[in-house]
C-alpha cells in the first residue's frame, strides 16, 4: 500500500493530495511551512466506488480542489462565497494579531511572542481552520519534556487566547474545539514547585555573583534583598534609589503582569522596598555621574539589563534572563547548587518564604513582592502553615495536663 499521497499541484504553495489504502480514498491539502518543509492535512473522502459526493465530507476532484483552496486561501477566483475571498490566518498570524490586541489594551505583547520559541514551523504556518486536537495535544505533551507544567500552561493560555481572538475576527473559523481539547491546561500545575534556598545559600550566591562580575553581583543583590521580578529591577532608574543613611530603599516599579484598561496606569506606579545601607552605598557608587532618568542597574559592558519598549517604557524589560543566564549558571555552580534547578527566581521565592517564616504579615509580604495575598496563600501555603504552627500550638488546651499549683493565699478579712 502506498503511504505517500499522489499529488496534484494547484498553484504556488498549494498542492492537493490523494491517498487510498482501504475503502474510499482520502483528500488532503499540502503546503510549505516556510522553513524548508511542509505540512499535510486530510480534509475529506473521495467519491470512490459507491461514495456519493456531497461537497462537505465526500468530494469529487473538482470539489476537493476548491475545498483545498478554501481552507488555505479562503476561496478561489471562480468560486468565492460572500464571506470568503480573504485568506485564513495562520497560527503565526493569529499570535501577531493577539500581540497587537494586547498592546492596544495595555497588556504585554511579549505574551504573544514567547510561545513562538517552542512552536514548530509546521504549526505556525498552518491556517487556523486546519489545526486539529491530535497534533496540538502531541505538541503540548512534548513540551513537558522541556518545561515545567506551570510554564507549559502559561504558553497554552497565550495560544488559546490568540486562537479565540482569531475566531472573533473571522466567523468562518469553526474548529475552536480543536484547541479547547488539544491545548487543555495540564492539571495540578498550580502546585508549588518553587526552589526555596536557605539563608546561607542565598548569601553564597550573592558573594559568588560579585566575585564573578561586580555588576551581576549588584543585580543579584537587589534580587536577593528585594525578592522582586528581574524584569522589574531592570526598569529601576537612578532616581529610584533613596540613599537614606539609616533606612535606604528602592522605589520599585510595579510589574506589567496582568492587562486591562488600568494596566498602563499601574505600571508607572512605584512602591518602597527597604534595602541594606551597604547595598545602597554600592548602588550609589554604581550610579555616580548619571542622570536621574538613566537606568540604575547596568551590565559590565555599560548596557542596561534587558530591552525596554521605546513606545511604552512603563512595560517590564524583555529578555533580561538572556543577559544574565549563562553567567548566573556559573554563579550557581560555584555556590555548590544545581543550575538546572536554581534560577534567579529562586531568590524571589526564598525572599517571600524568609519573610513569612520571620513573622511578617502576609499582606505586607504580598506588598513587598508586588503580588496578592491570594497568590501568596496559594503558592506558599505550606510555609504559612509552618509559621502559624507555633502560634496555634500556644493556644491549645490540654485537659490531661497537671493543673497549675494552687499557691493563692486568701487575704484576711
VOMI-49307 format. One record per residue: residue number from 1; residue in three letters; x, y, z of N, C-alpha, C in turn. Coordinates in pm, whole numbers. Example, Ala and Ser with C-alpha at 12.3 -4.5 7.8 and 13.67 -1.06 7.14 Angstrom:
     k     r       nu       nv       nw      cau      cav      caw       cu       cv       cw
     1   ALA     1319     -569      780     1230     -450      780     1320     -330      780
     2   SER     1285     -225      708     1367     -106      714     1290        3      787
END
This chain:
     k     r       nu       nv       nw      cau      cav      caw       cu       cv       cw
     1   UNK       85     -120        0        0        0        0       88      125        0
     2   UNK       47      224      -77      124      347      -89       98      438       31
     3   UNK      205      478      100      190      564      216      187      711      176
     4   UNK      268      746       76      270      885       33      151      913      -59
     5   UNK       89     1031      -45      -24     1062     -132       22     1099     -273
     6   UNK      -64     1071     -370      -43     1125     -504      -69     1275     -496
     7   UNK        6     1350     -577       -1     1496     -567      -50     1559     -696
     8   UNK     -128     1667     -680     -170     1749     -793     -145     1895     -754
     9   UNK      -47     1957     -821      -15     2096     -791     -129     2185     -837
    10   UNK     -184     2265     -747     -295     2355     -780     -246     2495     -813
    11   UNK     -157     2545     -733      -99     2678     -753       22     2690     -662
    12   UNK       90     2801     -672      211     2817     -593      181     2805     -443
    13   UNK      253     2715     -380      237     2695     -236      117     2613     -197
    14   UNK       50     2548     -291      -69     2471     -258      -77     2347     -346
    15   UNK      -86     2231     -282      -93     2104     -353     -207     2021     -297
    16   UNK     -281     1956     -386     -386     1864     -345     -329     1723     -343
    17   UNK     -354     1651     -236     -305     1514     -223     -419     1414     -221
    18   UNK     -391     1292     -273     -490     1184     -273     -420     1056     -232
    19   UNK     -481      985     -138     -423      859      -93     -536      759      -70
    20   UNK     -512      633     -118     -613      529      -97     -543      400      -58
    21   UNK     -581      348       58     -530      220      104     -645      119      112
    22   UNK     -734      141      205     -852       56      218     -975      147      220
    23   UNK    -1080      103      154    -1200      184      148    -1181      301       54
    24   UNK    -1264      405       66    -1254      520      -24    -1123      596       -1
    25   UNK    -1081      668     -103     -959      747      -93     -978      869       -4
    26   UNK     -867      931       32     -869     1049      119     -805     1166       49
    27   UNK     -870     1280       53     -813     1404        1     -737     1475      112
    28   UNK     -626     1536       78     -551     1615      176     -492     1738      108
    29   UNK     -467     1838      186     -406     1959      136     -262     1964      187
    30   UNK     -170     2005      103      -27     2007      135       26     2147      105
    31   UNK       98     2204      198      151     2339      178      285     2351      249
    32   UNK      374     2441      204      504     2460      270      487     2526      406
    33   UNK      580     2495      497      573     2555      631      660     2678      645
    34   UNK      726     2718      536      810     2837      541      947     2812      600
    35   UNK      975     2686      631     1103     2653      693     1171     2537      620
    36   UNK     1141     2525      490     1203     2421      410     1133     2288      414
    37   UNK     1024     2278      486      949     2154      493      804     2184      455
    38   UNK      712     2095      494      572     2116      459      484     2046      560
    39   UNK      357     2083      558      259     2016      641      151     1957      553
    40   UNK       80     1857      606      -24     1786      532     -145     1773      623
    41   UNK     -263     1797      566     -386     1787      645     -496     1721      562
    42   UNK     -544     1606      608     -656     1540      541     -785     1615      574
    43   UNK     -873     1629      473     -996     1705      499    -1122     1635      451
    44   UNK    -1114     1520      386    -1235     1453      344    -1208     1330      260
    45   UNK    -1315     1260      225    -1305     1138      145    -1332     1168       -1
    46   UNK    -1282     1080      -88    -1307     1092     -232    -1433     1014     -269
    47   UNK    -1492     1052     -380    -1615      985     -425    -1581      857     -502
    48   UNK    -1504      771     -437    -1463      645     -498    -1575      542     -485
    49   UNK    -1586      454     -582    -1679      341     -572    -1822      388     -556
    50   UNK    -1884      348     -443    -2024      378     -420    -2046      510     -346
    51   UNK    -1936      575     -304    -1949      701     -231    -2006      809     -322
    52   UNK    -2099      888     -268    -2161      996     -344    -2114     1130     -286
    53   UNK    -2058     1212     -372    -2004     1340     -325    -2116     1431     -274
    54   UNK    -2089     1494     -157    -2184     1592     -103    -2119     1729      -85
    55   UNK    -1989     1739     -117    -1921     1868     -106    -1893     1910       36
    56   UNK    -1919     1821      134    -1896     1853      275    -1794     1759      338
    57   UNK    -1820     1629      324    -1724     1530      375    -1675     1438      265
    58   UNK    -1750     1431      154    -1711     1348       39    -1701     1441      -82
    59   UNK    -1585     1436     -152    -1559     1534     -257    -1520     1467     -388
    60   UNK    -1567     1527     -500    -1509     1496     -630    -1375     1565     -639
    61   UNK    -1300     1539     -746    -1171     1606     -761    -1190     1757     -765
    62   UNK    -1286     1805     -844    -1306     1948     -856    -1346     2010     -722
    63   UNK    -1436     1941     -652    -1477     1990     -520    -1360     1990     -422
    64   UNK    -1276     1886     -431    -1160     1878     -341    -1062     1991     -367
    65   UNK    -1042     2023     -496     -952     2134     -529    -1006     2266     -474
    66   UNK    -1138     2286     -486    -1199     2408     -432    -1189     2412     -279
    67   UNK    -1210     2296     -216    -1202     2291      -70    -1060     2318      -23
    68   UNK     -961     2265      -92     -821     2289      -56     -790     2438      -64
    69   UNK     -838     2502     -171     -817     2647     -185     -889     2724      -75
    70   UNK    -1010     2679      -42    -1086     2747       62    -1017     2739      197
    71   UNK     -966     2620      228     -903     2600      358     -776     2682      374
    72   UNK     -700     2694      265     -571     2763      275     -582     2909      232
    73   UNK     -659     2935      126     -666     3070       72     -792     3146      109
    74   UNK     -891     3075      162    -1016     3140      193    -1113     3140       76
    75   UNK    -1078     3082      -36    -1164     3079     -154    -1081     3085     -280
    76   UNK    -1142     3066     -398    -1068     3082     -522    -1141     3178     -614
    77   UNK    -1077     3214     -723    -1130     3319     -809    -1261     3279     -874
    78   UNK    -1285     3149     -894    -1404     3105     -964    -1520     3069     -873
    79   UNK    -1490     3054     -744    -1595     3008     -653    -1576     3072     -517
    80   UNK    -1610     3198     -504    -1589     3272     -380    -1724     3313     -323
    81   UNK    -1759     3259     -208    -1883     3298     -143    -1870     3438      -86
    82   UNK    -1982     3492      -38    -1981     3630       12    -1889     3647      132
    83   UNK    -1878     3541      214    -1794     3553      333    -1655     3497      310
    84   UNK    -1620     3465      186    -1487     3416      157    -1407     3522       83
    85   UNK    -1302     3480       19    -1222     3573      -60    -1102     3627       14
    86   UNK    -1097     3611      147     -978     3653      220     -912     3530      281
    87   UNK     -784     3536      290     -705     3422      337     -728     3399      486
    88   UNK     -736     3273      526     -742     3240      668     -608     3273      733
    89   UNK     -613     3320      856     -488     3348      927     -423     3217      969
    90   UNK     -292     3217      968     -216     3104     1022     -202     3123     1172
    91   UNK     -153     3021     1240     -130     3033     1384      -30     3146     1411
    92   UNK       72     3157     1327      170     3264     1343      104     3401     1333
    93   UNK       18     3418     1234      -52     3545     1216     -150     3570     1330
    94   UNK     -212     3464     1380     -303     3479     1493     -229     3531     1616
    95   UNK     -106     3482     1638      -25     3531     1750       14     3677     1730
    96   UNK       46     3714     1605       79     3854     1577      -40     3945     1605
    97   UNK     -158     3903     1562     -278     3982     1587     -308     3992     1736
    98   UNK     -281     3884     1809     -302     3884     1953     -206     3982     2021
    99   UNK      -81     3986     1973       15     4082     2029      -30     4224     2007
   100   UNK      -82     4254     1889     -133     4388     1860     -250     4423     1951
   101   UNK     -338     4323     1972     -454     4344     2059     -410     4369     2203
   102   UNK     -311     4294     2250     -260     4315     2385     -205     4457     2401
   103   UNK     -131     4501     2301      -70     4633     2308     -177     4741     2316
   104   UNK     -284     4727     2238     -392     4826     2240     -464     4827     2374
   105   UNK     -469     4711     2440     -540     4701     2567     -450     4724     2687
   106   UNK     -324     4761     2661     -233     4787     2770     -167     4664     2827
   107   UNK     -178     4551     2757     -113     4428     2802       30     4420     2751
   108   UNK       93     4308     2776      231     4287     2736      237     4204     2607
   109   UNK      275     4263     2493      277     4188     2367      376     4073     2366
   110   UNK      468     4071     2461      563     3960     2467      491     3827     2493
   111   UNK      372     3833     2553      295     3711     2576      258     3643     2445
   112   UNK      251     3720     2337      221     3663     2206      347     3618     2133
   113   UNK      461     3669     2175      588     3635     2111      652     3512     2175
   114   UNK      639     3503     2304      702     3397     2385      672     3256     2334
   115   UNK      546     3220     2302      519     3082     2259      590     3043     2130
   116   UNK      624     3140     2045      689     3107     1919      824     3037     1939
   117   UNK      884     3058     2055     1013     2995     2083     1001     2843     2086
   118   UNK      881     2792     2107      862     2648     2121      771     2587     2015
   119   UNK      709     2670     1932      619     2618     1829      695     2583     1702
   120   UNK      675     2465     1644      743     2429     1519      683     2505     1401
   121   UNK      761     2516     1294      713     2586     1174      590     2518     1116
   122   UNK      581     2386     1131      467     2313     1075      335     2355     1139
   123   UNK      338     2400     1264      218     2451     1329      201     2600     1303
   124   UNK      309     2675     1312      299     2820     1294      245     2857     1155
   125   UNK      283     2780     1054      245     2814      917      107     2762      879
   126   UNK       46     2684      965      -81     2620      929     -199     2715      951
   127   UNK     -290     2726      854     -412     2806      874     -489     2756      996
   128   UNK     -544     2847     1072     -612     2810     1195     -722     2706     1174
   129   UNK     -804     2714     1065     -909     2612     1049     -856     2470     1029
   130   UNK     -727     2456      999     -671     2323      976     -603     2265     1099
   131   UNK     -600     2337     1207     -542     2283     1330     -636     2177     1387
   132   UNK     -579     2068     1436     -665     1966     1496     -613     1929     1634
   133   UNK     -701     1870     1713     -671     1842     1853     -553     1748     1870
   134   UNK     -542     1650     1783     -436     1549     1798     -297     1610     1786
   135   UNK     -275     1691     1683     -142     1749     1665     -112     1852     1774
   136   UNK     -213     1926     1818     -191     2024     1924     -160     1955     2056
   137   UNK     -229     1846     2085     -203     1773     2209      -65     1709     2206
   138   UNK      -26     1658     2092      108     1598     2078      216     1702     2105
   139   UNK      196     1822     2051      293     1929     2076      294     1968     2223
   140   UNK      175     1981     2282      166     2017     2423      239     1915     2511
   141   UNK      214     1787     2488      275     1684     2571      427     1680     2552
   142   UNK      473     1707     2428      617     1710     2404      685     1824     2476
   143   UNK      611     1932     2498      668     2049     2565      699     2019     2712
   144   UNK      632     1918     2767      657     1881     2906      796     1823     2926
   145   UNK      861     1782     2817      999     1733     2827     1097     1848     2844
   146   UNK     1055     1970     2810     1143     2086     2815     1111     2180     2931
   147   UNK      982     2192     2965      938     2294     3060      858     2232     3173
   148   UNK      844     2308     3280      759     2264     3390      612     2274     3348
   149   UNK      524     2197     3411      382     2207     3377      328     2349     3389
   150   UNK      374     2424     3488      325     2561     3504      367     2649     3386
   151   UNK      490     2630     3337      536     2707     3222      459     2667     3096
   152   UNK      433     2537     3081      354     2490     2967      216     2554     2969
   153   UNK      155     2560     3086       22     2619     3097       21     2767     3060
   154   UNK      128     2837     3091      134     2979     3052      136     2992     2899
   155   UNK      211     2904     2832      212     2904     2686       73     2869     2632
   156   UNK       10     2769     2692     -122     2727     2645     -223     2840     2657
   157   UNK     -217     2914     2767     -311     3025     2787     -294     3131     2678
   158   UNK     -170     3162     2645     -144     3263     2543     -191     3218     2405
   159   UNK     -164     3092     2372     -204     3042     2240     -355     3031     2230
   160   UNK     -419     2984     2336     -564     2977     2337     -626     3115     2318
   161   UNK     -569     3213     2385     -622     3350     2372     -606     3400     2229
   162   UNK     -493     3370     2166     -470     3413     2028     -568     3347     1933
   163   UNK     -594     3218     1952     -685     3146     1864     -830     3189     1887
   164   UNK     -866     3217     2010    -1002     3265     2037    -1024     3403     1974
   165   UNK     -920     3485     1974     -931     3615     1908     -948     3596     1758
   166   UNK     -879     3497     1701     -893     3470     1557    -1037     3434     1523
   167   UNK    -1104     3359     1612    -1244     3322     1590    -1332     3448     1594
   168   UNK    -1304     3536     1689    -1381     3660     1699    -1366     3746     1572
   169   UNK    -1248     3743     1513    -1221     3828     1398    -1262     3763     1266
   170   UNK    -1287     3632     1265    -1324     3564     1141    -1424     3454     1174
   171   UNK    -1552     3481     1151    -1657     3388     1186    -1656     3260     1107
   172   UNK    -1573     3252     1001    -1565     3129      922    -1490     3018      996
   173   UNK    -1411     3055     1096    -1332     2955     1170    -1424     2883     1266
   174   UNK    -1439     2753     1248    -1538     2675     1323    -1477     2562     1407
   175   UNK    -1346     2558     1417    -1283     2442     1484    -1226     2476     1621
   176   UNK    -1294     2563     1695    -1244     2602     1828    -1227     2483     1921
   177   UNK    -1307     2377     1900    -1297     2260     1985    -1159     2195     1974
   178   UNK    -1091     2217     1861     -958     2157     1841     -861     2204     1947
   179   UNK     -858     2334     1972     -763     2382     2074     -819     2376     2215
   180   UNK     -952     2375     2229    -1007     2356     2363     -969     2218     2417
   181   UNK     -963     2121     2326     -924     1985     2364     -773     1966     2359
   182   UNK     -712     2005     2248     -569     1980     2229     -478     2063     2315
   183   UNK     -525     2184     2354     -443     2273     2436     -501     2289     2576
   184   UNK     -565     2183     2623     -620     2185     2759     -506     2197     2860
   185   UNK     -526     2277     2962     -422     2301     3063     -383     2172     3135
   186   UNK     -257     2163     3175     -206     2047     3249     -262     2052     3391
   187   UNK     -334     1951     3436     -390     1954     3572     -281     1946     3678
   188   UNK     -306     2014     3788     -212     2009     3901      -90     2094     3885
   189   UNK      -81     2172     3775       40     2251     3750       50     2372     3841
   190   UNK      -58     2404     3911      -54     2519     4002       13     2484     4135
   191   UNK       38     2356     4156      106     2317     4279      247     2376     4282
   192   UNK      285     2423     4399      414     2492     4411      530     2399     4382
   193   UNK      617     2442     4292      738     2368     4261      856     2463     4267
   194   UNK      845     2560     4359      945     2666     4367     1065     2620     4449
   195   UNK     1182     2664     4407     1304     2631     4479     1324     2733     4591
   196   UNK     1327     2685     4713     1347     2772     4829     1487     2747     4884
   197   UNK     1566     2851     4894     1705     2840     4940     1718     2879     5086
   198   UNK     1813     2816     5153     1847     2857     5289     1919     2991     5285
   199   UNK     1918     3060     5398     1979     3194     5402     2126     3190     5363
   200   UNK     2199     3089     5412     2342     3083     5379     2365     3053     5231
   201   UNK     2271     2981     5168     2281     2956     5024     2259     3084     4944
   202   UNK     2162     3164     4987     2138     3293     4921     2261     3381     4934
   203   UNK     2318     3386     5054     2438     3469     5076     2555     3421     4989
   204   UNK     2569     3289     4975     2676     3235     4891     2657     3275     4746
   205   UNK     2534     3272     4698     2507     3312     4559     2542     3459     4539
   206   UNK     2505     3544     4632     2534     3687     4619     2685     3711     4619
   207   UNK     2755     3646     4711     2901     3662     4718     2967     3616     4588
   208   UNK     2926     3501     4540     2986     3447     4417     2949     3529     4294
   209   UNK     2832     3592     4297     2794     3679     4186     2885     3801     4180
   210   UNK     2915     3860     4295     3008     3974     4299     3147     3931     4253
   211   UNK     3188     3811     4294     3320     3762     4255     3327     3735     4105
   212   UNK     3215     3691     4046     3212     3661     3902     3210     3788     3819
   213   UNK     3129     3885     3861     3115     4009     3786     3045     4109     3879
   214   UNK     3108     4223     3905     3055     4316     4005     2915     4363     3972
   215   UNK     2889     4394     3844     2757     4442     3806     2651     4332     3818
   216   UNK     2689     4208     3786     2598     4097     3808     2572     4081     3958
   217   UNK     2675     4105     4039     2659     4100     4184     2557     4201     4234
   218   UNK     2562     4323     4181     2465     4424     4220     2323     4380     4184
   219   UNK     2307     4332     4063     2175     4288     4018     2124     4173     4106
   220   UNK     2212     4078     4136     2175     3963     4218     2144     4006     4361
   221   UNK     2221     4101     4412     2200     4152     4548     2062     4217     4560
   222   UNK     2024     4295     4459     1891     4357     4459     1783     4249     4458
   223   UNK     1804     4143     4379     1706     4035     4373     1696     3963     4507
   224   UNK     1809     3939     4569     1810     3865     4696     1744     3944     4808
   225   UNK     1769     4075     4812     1713     4157     4920     1568     4195     4895
   226   UNK     1535     4225     4769     1401     4272     4740     1304     4161     4705
   227   UNK     1354     4055     4643     1266     3945     4604     1170     3980     4492
   228   UNK     1199     4084     4418     1112     4125     4309     1146     4046     4182
   229   UNK     1072     4071     4076     1099     4004     3949     1216     4073     3880
   230   UNK     1304     3998     3813     1418     4059     3744     1376     4168     3645
   231   UNK     1263     4148     3578     1217     4248     3481     1181     4379     3547
   232   UNK     1147     4375     3676     1119     4499     3749     1250     4570     3785
   233   UNK     1346     4495     3834     1475     4555     3870     1540     4623     3751
   234   UNK     1523     4563     3633     1584     4618     3513     1527     4755     3478
   235   UNK     1407     4786     3526     1344     4915     3496     1378     5023     3596
   236   UNK     1448     4989     3702     1485     5088     3803     1564     5203     3741
   237   UNK     1534     5325     3785     1606     5444     3742     1694     5494     3857
   238   UNK     1790     5576     3821     1881     5630     3923     1802     5700     4032
   239   UNK     1698     5774     3997     1619     5847     4096     1540     5756     4188
   240   UNK     1530     5626     4154     1456     5532     4238     1537     5487     4359
   241   UNK     1664     5522     4365     1746     5490     4482     1735     5604     4583
   242   UNK     1678     5576     4700     1668     5674     4809     1772     5634     4913
   243   UNK     1888     5695     4901     2003     5652     4980     2005     5721     5116
   244   UNK     1905     5690     5197     1899     5742     5334     2004     5672     5418
   245   UNK     2066     5745     5509     2178     5690     5585     2138     5570     5668
   246   UNK     2018     5569     5727     1976     5462     5816     1876     5367     5749
   247   UNK     1783     5422     5675     1676     5339     5617     1665     5362     5466
   248   UNK     1767     5319     5390     1762     5337     5244     1658     5245     5181
   249   UNK     1613     5281     5064     1513     5200     4995     1521     5223     4846
   250   UNK     1458     5133     4773     1440     5147     4629     1292     5169     4602
   251   UNK     1261     5259     4512     1123     5276     4468     1104     5184     4348
   252   UNK     1057     5064     4378     1050     4958     4277      931     4978     4183
   253   UNK      952     4971     4052      839     4980     3958      747     4860     3974
   254   UNK      618     4883     3962      525     4772     3967      534     4691     3838
   255   UNK      492     4566     3848      507     4474     3735      405     4501     3626
   256   UNK      440     4456     3504      347     4463     3391      251     4345     3389
   257   UNK      259     4257     3489      171     4139     3488       26     4185     3490
   258   UNK      -56     4113     3411     -196     4147     3403     -223     4245     3290
   259   UNK     -346     4261     3255     -383     4351     3147     -499     4438     3189
   260   UNK     -578     4477     3093     -693     4560     3122     -663     4707     3105
   261   UNK     -769     4786     3117     -758     4930     3092     -668     5000     3192
   262   UNK     -655     4948     3314     -577     5015     3418     -432     4969     3423
   263   UNK     -394     4877     3334     -260     4819     3340     -152     4924     3322
   264   UNK     -170     5013     3224      -68     5113     3195      -50     5208     3314
   265   UNK     -161     5242     3379     -154     5329     3498      -79     5258     3609
   266   UNK     -110     5130     3628      -45     5053     3734      105     5045     3713
   267   UNK      149     5030     3587      291     5006     3562      378     5127     3592
   268   UNK      322     5246     3593      406     5363     3623      416     5389     3772
   269   UNK      343     5312     3852      349     5328     3996      477     5265     4052
   270   UNK      521     5319     4165      636     5265     4239      593     5230     4380
   271   UNK      667     5140     4444      641     5112     4585      776     5100     4656
   272   UNK      783     5144     4783      911     5145     4855      954     5004     4894
   273   UNK     1081     4976     4875     1137     4846     4906     1264     4866     4989
   274   UNK     1264     4832     5117     1383     4853     5201     1502     4770     5154
   275   UNK     1621     4829     5159     1746     4759     5131     1846     4795     5239
   276   UNK     1956     4722     5246     2057     4749     5349     2139     4873     5311
   277   UNK     2193     4944     5411     2281     5057     5380     2401     5019     5294
   278   UNK     2452     4896     5312     2568     4853     5235     2533     4844     5086
   279   UNK     2418     4784     5054     2376     4775     4914     2348     4915     4858
   280   UNK     2284     4999     4938     2254     5135     4892     2382     5210     4857
   281   UNK     2486     5192     4938     2614     5260     4912     2676     5209     4782
   282   UNK     2668     5078     4758     2724     5022     4634     2646     5071     4512
   283   UNK     2514     5080     4526     2431     5128     4415     2458     5276     4387
   284   UNK     2478     5354     4494     2505     5497     4476     2637     5517     4402
   285   UNK     2737     5438     4437     2866     5448     4369     2853     5406     4223
   286   UNK     2773     5301     4200     2750     5250     4065     2680     5355     3978
   287   UNK     2598     5441     4041     2518     5539     3966     2587     5675     3953
   288   UNK     2705     5691     4007     2773     5821     4004     2787     5874     3861
   289   UNK     2755     6004     3844     2774     6070     3716     2663     6048     3617
   290   UNK     2558     5976     3656     2449     5951     3562     2325     6033     3598
   291   UNK     2240     6054     3499     2121     6138     3516     2013     6063     3594
   292   UNK     1923     6137     3661     1818     6071     3740     1731     5976     3659
   293   UNK     1709     6004     3531     1624     5918     3450     1695     5801     3386
   294   UNK     1826     5790     3405     1901     5677     3349     1869     5549     3425
   295   UNK     1885     5437     3358     1865     5308     3425     1968     5291     3536
   296   UNK     1923     5244     3651     2011     5231     3767     2109     5115     3753
   297   UNK     2058     5000     3713     2141     4880     3706     2189     4859     3563
   298   UNK     2320     4850     3546     2380     4830     3415     2469     4706     3416
   299   UNK     2487     4646     3300     2580     4535     3286     2723     4590     3284
   300   UNK     2818     4500     3292     2958     4541     3293     3000     4606     3162
   301   UNK     2923     4582     3053     2953     4646     2924     2886     4782     2910
   302   UNK     2820     4826     3016     2756     4957     3015     2615     4957     2961
   303   UNK     2568     4841     2913     2432     4834     2859     2332     4798     2969
   304   UNK     2208     4841     2955     2105     4804     3054     2075     4654     3047
   305   UNK     2013     4605     3151     1968     4466     3153     1835     4457     3077
   306   UNK     1828     4373     2976     1706     4355     2901     1678     4472     2809
   307   UNK     1562     4466     2743     1522     4568     2646     1392     4631     2691
   308   UNK     1381     4762     2675     1261     4835     2710     1191     4879     2582
   309   UNK     1059     4864     2577      981     4908     2461      985     5061     2456
   310   UNK     1045     5120     2351     1054     5267     2345      917     5334     2335
   311   UNK      817     5260     2284      684     5318     2273      613     5323     2409
   312   UNK      654     5236     2500      592     5232     2632      697     5188     2735
   313   UNK      778     5284     2784      885     5250     2880      832     5193     3010
   314   UNK      701     5204     3036      647     5152     3161      638     5000     3161
   315   UNK      651     4936     3045      643     4790     3040      766     4727     3103
   316   UNK      749     4606     3154      863     4532     3208      967     4509     3099
   317   UNK     1092     4503     3139     1201     4477     3045     1187     4336     2989
   318   UNK     1224     4320     2864     1215     4191     2794     1355     4134     2776
   319   UNK     1368     4004     2791     1494     3938     2764     1601     3959     2870
   320   UNK     1562     3992     2992     1661     4014     3099     1740     3886     3126
   321   UNK     1669     3774     3130     1737     3647     3159     1839     3611     3052
   322   UNK     1817     3660     2928     1914     3633     2822     2048     3699     2853
   323   UNK     2044     3810     2926     2166     3884     2957     2244     3822     3073
   324   UNK     2174     3765     3170     2247     3711     3286     2249     3558     3290
   325   UNK     2173     3491     3202     2151     3347     3213     2276     3263     3229
   326   UNK     2368     3271     3134     2488     3187     3137     2577     3219     3256
   327   UNK     2593     3348     3284     2678     3388     3397     2618     3343     3530
   328   UNK     2486     3354     3542     2424     3314     3668     2434     3163     3689
   329   UNK     2431     3087     3582     2450     2943     3595     2587     2912     3655
   330   UNK     2689     2986     3611     2823     2967     3666     2828     3004     3814
   331   UNK     2755     3108     3849     2748     3151     3990     2683     3043     4074
   332   UNK     2576     2985     4025     2505     2880     4099     2595     2757     4116
   333   UNK     2668     2721     4011     2762     2609     4021     2867     2637     4126
   334   UNK     2923     2759     4125     3026     2795     4222     2973     2793     4365
   335   UNK     2841     2804     4380     2778     2801     4512     2740     2660     4555
   336   UNK     2778     2560     4472     2751     2421     4506     2608     2379     4485
   337   UNK     2537     2448     4394     2396     2419     4368     2377     2379     4222
   338   UNK     2260     2327     4190     2230     2279     4056     2172     2392     3972
   339   UNK     2240     2436     3866     2189     2547     3784     2064     2511     3704
   340   UNK     2036     2381     3691     1912     2342     3624     1792     2356     3717
   341   UNK     1819     2368     3846     1712     2382     3944     1703     2525     3997
   342   UNK     1816     2586     4022     1821     2718     4087     1835     2827     3981
   343   UNK     1735     2910     3968     1739     3024     3877     1732     3152     3959
   344   UNK     1739     3266     3892     1730     3393     3961     1598     3405     4037
   345   UNK     1494     3339     3986     1363     3345     4052     1365     3277     4188
   346   UNK     1460     3187     4211     1469     3122     4342     1495     3226     4451
   347   UNK     1561     3336     4416     1584     3442     4514     1453     3508     4553
   348   UNK     1361     3521     4458     1229     3578     4488     1152     3484     4581
   349   UNK     1144     3356     4544     1072     3260     4627     1130     3254     4767
   350   UNK     1261     3257     4776     1327     3248     4907     1300     3371     4990
   351   UNK     1295     3489     4927     1266     3613     4999     1125     3609     5057
   352   UNK     1029     3562     4978      891     3554     5026      881     3460     5146
   353   UNK      941     3342     5134      934     3244     5243     1009     3296     5366
   354   UNK     1123     3360     5345     1200     3413     5458     1117     3514     5538
   355   UNK     1047     3601     5471      964     3700     5541      847     3634     5612
   356   UNK      786     3534     5547      676     3462     5613      723     3392     5740
   357   UNK      837     3325     5732      888     3248     5844      934     3337     5960
   358   UNK      965     3462     5929     1008     3554     6034      892     3636     6090
   359   UNK      769     3598     6050      652     3657     6112      598     3782     6045
   360   UNK      649     3817     5928      597     3934     5857      454     3903     5813
   361   UNK      357     3991     5840      219     3965     5799      210     3938     5648
   362   UNK      122     3847     5613      110     3807     5473       79     3926     5383
   363   UNK       -4     4018     5430      -37     4135     5350       87     4218     5321
   364   UNK      175     4230     5417      299     4307     5397      393     4233     5302
   365   UNK      402     4100     5318      485     4021     5227      436     4036     5083
   366   UNK      305     4033     5065      249     4049     4930      283     4187     4873
   367   UNK      271     4290     4955      302     4426     4908      450     4440     4874
   368   UNK      537     4382     4955      681     4391     4931      721     4324     4800
   369   UNK      643     4223     4758      680     4146     4640      586     4169     4523
   370   UNK      505     4274     4533      417     4315     4423      330     4200     4375
   371   UNK      264     4136     4470      172     4028     4436       52     4039     4529
   372   UNK      -35     3940     4528     -157     3946     4608     -150     3847     4724
   373   UNK     -231     3874     4825     -240     3782     4938     -289     3646     4890
   374   UNK     -386     3647     4798     -438     3520     4745     -328     3438     4678
   375   UNK     -241     3505     4601     -132     3434     4534      -31     3382     4634
   376   UNK       -2     3460     4735       90     3415     4841       33     3291     4910
   377   UNK      -95     3297     4945     -156     3185     5016     -163     3061     4928
   378   UNK     -186     3079     4797     -196     2964     4707      -60     2900     4685
   379   UNK       42     2983     4664      173     2931     4625      261     2892     4744
   380   UNK      243     2962     4854      335     2940     4968      259     2897     5093
   381   UNK      145     2832     5076       62     2795     5190      135     2703     5288
   382   UNK      222     2617     5236      297     2525     5323      379     2603     5426
   383   UNK      442     2710     5381      528     2787     5470      447     2874     5564
   384   UNK      331     2919     5518      242     2992     5608      197     2901     5720
   385   UNK      163     2775     5686      121     2678     5787      235     2647     5883
   386   UNK      357     2633     5831      473     2608     5918      490     2722     6018
   387   UNK      471     2844     5971      491     2961     6058      382     2968     6164
   388   UNK      258     2941     6126      147     2956     6220      137     2838     6315
   389   UNK      211     2731     6290      206     2614     6378      238     2653     6521
   390   UNK      349     2727     6540      390     2765     6675      288     2859     6739
   391   UNK      232     2948     6657      133     3041     6712        7     2966     6756
   392   UNK      -35     2872     6674     -156     2796     6706     -133     2704     6825
   393   UNK      -13     2643     6831       16     2548     6937        9     2613     7075
   394   UNK       44     2740     7080       42     2810     7209      -99     2828     7263
   395   UNK     -200     2812     7177     -338     2832     7221     -409     2701     7254
   396   UNK     -342     2585     7234     -407     2456     7257     -431     2431     7405
   397   UNK     -546     2371     7435     -579     2333     7572     -555     2184     7589
   398   UNK     -488     2146     7695     -460     2005     7723     -528     1969     7854
   399   UNK     -639     1896     7846     -716     1866     7967     -644     1764     8055
   400   UNK     -542     1694     7997     -472     1594     8075     -348     1652     8145
   401   UNK     -317     1773     8116     -201     1835     8180     -231     1863     8327
   402   UNK     -127     1859     8408     -145     1885     8551     -191     2029     8572
   403   UNK     -289     2049     8659     -334     2187     8683     -225     2267     8753
   404   UNK     -224     2396     8733     -122     2478     8799     -136     2470     8950
   405   UNK      -24     2482     9019      -23     2474     9166     -111     2585     9225
   406   UNK     -187     2545     9330     -274     2642     9395     -195     2716     9502
   407   UNK     -130     2822     9465      -48     2896     9561     -109     3032     9593
   408   UNK     -243     3040     9576     -308     3166     9607     -347     3167     9755
   409   UNK     -300     3263     9828     -329     3275     9972     -440     3378     9991
   410   UNK     -552     3335    10048     -662     3431    10068     -622     3542    10165
   411   UNK     -669     3659    10140     -639     3773    10225     -729     3767    10349
   412   UNK     -675     3812    10455     -751     3812    10582     -867     3909    10571
   413   UNK     -976     3870    10635    -1094     3957    10632    -1069     4083    10711
END
